[in-house]
Amino acid sequence: MLTIFFLPGISSNSVEKKIYVNLNYTIPCVRLLNATHQIGCQSSLSGNVGVLHVLDSEDNLEWVLNSGPNPPYLVILDYLLFTRAVMMKLKNGSNRVAGVAVVAPTINPSTGFSPHTTCPNENTGVYVEDYDPAFAHCNVTVWNPLGNGLSYEQFNFPIFSLKDDNETQLIRQCYINHNLAVNNNAPQYPLCAMQMYSHMSAVTDTSTCMRRSDKNSFSISPEMVCDPLGDFNVWAATRPLNVTSKGHKMWESVVIAAARLDSRSFFFDIAPGGESGVSGFVTLLAAAHALRNITQENHPNRTILYTLFQGETFDYIGSSRMVYDMQNDEFAVDLDNVHSVLEIGQVGFWSDSKLWLHSDPVSRKNGSINDELINNVELAANQSAIPVEEPGFSQPLPPSSFQRFLRAHPIPGVVIEDHRSAFTNRFYESMYDNAEYLKVSYPSNMTQEEQLDFLTDTAKSLTEVATMVARTLYLQAGGAETQLGNINADPQIVTRMLYGFLLLLLNSANKPTNFYVGVTGQSSEATFLVQYLLANLTGSIVNITQENCQNQREDQDDKESKHIYTYMWVQGTLPLNSTERHGFCVRSTVHLSKAVSPAFHLQEYNSKDYSTWTESRWKSIKGRIFLVASHDLEMLTLGVGFGVLLTSLLLTYIVSSKADILFGSEREPSNATY
């Protein structure tokens, strides 16, 4: 009989496949925790099951929340109905809601949508009560007025994003065939149902989950329940800095050029960050490339430190860690070496108006900031024909990494943005902050190779900003004004980076890059890509072997270069009619530094000064649909099953007890005659 299981075409899960249809594209909302509470979504341990209901309008919520006869319901939402008003009604009626699946859009909505808060990172920037209470909690400027805070709510049911493809059509058809009410009459069984698995291990807050993880670490097979959010910052210098000699460096003066790498949205694996992140760091990368040759040929007096921060969305993880390391002699320079900071924020829509130069009003009032940086920006902008202006009234800095430096030390700095007060970005930290919103689009008849080199208007716009930034940095570093005409960003590089990050070329997953920071111990795709890009854009090719390159040395006797440079072996292109690539070695000053909140280094899980965000662990994320019978039929089937079982037991007992009568044979007499 065992050979049956090994016959071709027969498997142990064949019955399951006939009952369930598994969904391949399910992106969850996951649980995050900080010092005070938890946010996000989760299912029960065995998954949440509900009868499917496709919500076609907000008025149709009555069926789900009150009148529908077959709760709990698993609601399928069109993206236009994914609003705070609808979601909060579903949350408040959660005893009748098993879960929510949002159909991902193919185009962006016409109205703005931001699931972030109206005042991003309000408690961990420089504007706290003891700095200047007038500017605390966005009292002067509400930076993200469209923010509805949905990403910071706690939902007691799972919420998935579904791709609008054949699977979604299958779900809709199942709903129409089995669940659609006709003339408000209850549909007949069997009904189409869905099961969603997204059980989260962590609960309550970061302190609780870290304590549970620490206790488990002593067991033979430790089971962690949460991980700190974090990754690595990427940085490079125009002059080599010895990374093993940490702390203050005599006679070293550094101009920090900063941008943030990360973004987020409501859903775990969708964080395109077009305007909020990509526009800024692509501009900085292009500016770094524009400065490569001139900083090698005509060294300015100061060193330019290109810095790309990870985890800034979650209370400035990357910048706060770098500042902490500088304060504690754990970085290549310290805060006293920092001359000034120039940060590039959201600059994707400057061409609609102008660029705005934001600085700290408290520093200006206290006389701790000079006008040198602003003057250099204005001079570079004039030469680049870009209109720039200061806000013109007493307004705090927008959410920016520079705030963490200013919180520790009175450093001159400017943040360049495309908005004067509230964000221009209508889709801040949402899945709609994508290539379409940033107007990175191509003619429909183009191949991927043609799209890669097609110069979009956005690429031209950001190239102009990159040229201005590069010239500003050169002036701020002490370079000669006469050299500014030789500093120009390459539009081809900008358009290729935009295509790669916002569409599908630079990663193997054939989809836009996900800029969610992730958890410590797992370097993100974005960090890896930017690290190699920055090395190629600022480094130089050296003629050494692949073995020496991968061992971080110029030759076998070289023991010092690894403390100053980073060596990366590049496979190179594959020539026509050849099977062997022409590889080469790139030497650069690109390095990684930890982007993990100091709160976890100090084990201060209730810290008010540093980010305390963690992400819950989970075992399985999946969804599937199936047909479910009525409760009465299930009970009847169960009852019949028990009846058959009891009858079988009774018959077995009777037969067993009367076996000698029923199966005994009467022995014939030995003297019987016939």
C-alpha positions, 0 to 999 in steps of 0.5 A: 500500500505504501507504494501508492504514495510514490506513484507519479502525479500523486502527492500528500497535499493533492487534496489540499490543492483541490480545496484551497487556492493559494495567493502568491502576491501577499504583502502584509502590514507588520507589527512594529513596537517602540518604547511606549506601544505597538502599531501595525497588524496581525492575525491569530496563531492559526490565521484569520478566516472570513467570508469574502466581501468586496467593498464597492463603496463606503456606504456598503460598510453597513453590510460588513459591520451590521446587517451581513448574516455571515460574519466575520467578513474578510473585506476586499478594498479597492485602493480608493477606499483605503482611507482613514475613515473606512479603516477606522470604521473597520477597526472599531467593528473588528469583531465582525471583521476577520481581515482586509485585503487592499487591491494595489493600484495600477495608477495613483489616486488623484487626491493626496494620501499619506499614512504618516503623521502630520509631524514626522519624528516630532519627539526625536529632532532638535525641537523639543521643550528644552531647546525652544518650546515655541517650535516643538510639536510642529507648533509653527509649521505642520509639515505633512498636513495630509498625514492621516496617521494610519501607519501608526494605528494598531489593528487586531486583524491582518491587512494585506496588499494584493496585486491587481492581476489574475489572482485578484480577478479570481477572488472577485469572480469567486465573490460574484459566483458565491457571495454576491447578495441579490436584492439584499437577500443573503447568499446561499452556501457554499460561500467563498472565504479567505484565510490570512496568516500573519501572526506576530510574535512580539507584543506590547512594546520594545522593552517587553519584546527585548526582555523576552528575546534576552531570556530566550537567548540562554536556551539551547535553541533561542527564539527571538520575538523582535529585532531592532530596526536598523542597517548601515549608513553609507559614507565616503570622503574626498580625501582618505580617512583612516577608519581605524584611527577614530575620534578627533583628527587634528587639522581636519575640517569636514563638510558633511553632504547628507541625504536619507536613504530609507522610506516606508509605506503602510505595507511591509515590502512597498516603500518606493520613496520617490520624492521623499528619499530617491530625489534627494540621494540621487541628487547627492550621488550625482553631485559626488560624481561631478566632484570626483575629478576636480577634488582629486586634481585641485584638493580644496582645504576641507574634506567633503564627507558624503553621507547617506543615512538609513532609518531616518523615517523611524526617529533618525536612526542613522544620523543619531547613531553617527552623532553618537559615534562621533561623540564617543570617538567611534567614528573616523572624525568627531563633531569638532571636525565638522565644519558645516552640514548641507543636506538635500531633502525632497527636491523632486518638484523644485522646477514647479517653483524654486528651491528653499534654503532652510536653516535653524532660527534658534541658531541664527538668533543665538549667533551660532551660525554664519552666513557662509554656507547660504552665501555659497548656495546662492552663488552656486545657484546663480551660476546654475540659473536655479532660483533659491530663497530662504523661507523669509520668516521664523520657521523651524527646520523641516524633518531632517538628519541635520536636526540630530547634529544640531541637537548635539552641537551648534553646527552651521547647516542648511537643508535644501527642499522644494517646499517653503513650509508644508511638504509639496509631496502629496504621497509622503511615506506611501506606496504612491510616492513612486515613479509615476508621481515623480514623473519618471515615465517613458514613451510606450514603444521603448525597449528597456535598454532605450528607457534606461538612456532616455532623458526624462524631465525629472532627470534634467531637473535633478541634474541641475540641482546636483550641479548646484549642490556640487558647486556649493560643496566645492565652495564650502570646502574652500575651492576656488570660484573660478573652477565652478564652470568645470563642475557639472553633473551628468544627466545620463547618470541621473536618468539611469539611477532614477530608472534603476531605483524606481523601476526595475533594472538595478535589482534582481527582483524585477520590481522597484527597490524597496527602501524600507530600512529592515532589521539589524543583521540584514543589510538592505537592497538599497544599502548594497546598491548605493554602496556600490554606486557611490564607489563607482561614482567616486572611486578609481580603477586600479590595476591589481589582481582579483585576489588582491582586490578581494583581500583589500590590498594593493599587493601581498605586502600591503597592510595599510590600504585596507584602513583607508580604502575599500576595494571592490571587484567588478565583473565588467561587461561581457564582450560580443562573441566572448564567454569571459567578462573583463573584470576590474578593481575599483578603489574608493573611500566608501565605508559603512557605519552602523545605523542602529539606534544607540538605545540598543547599544545602551540597552535603554529600551525606554529611551526618549532621546533615541529611536526605540523601534523594533519589528516583530518576528513572524513565521508565515505570511500567506493567504488562500481562498476556498469554499466554506459550507454553512455552519448548520451543515458543518454541525450536521456533518459533525453530528452524523460523523459522531453518530456513525462513530458511536454506532460503529463502536456499539456494533464493534462491542456487540460483535466482540462480546458475542463473537463466540456465538456469532462465529463459533462452530458446533462440534459434530458427535464423533459417532455420527453416521450417515 
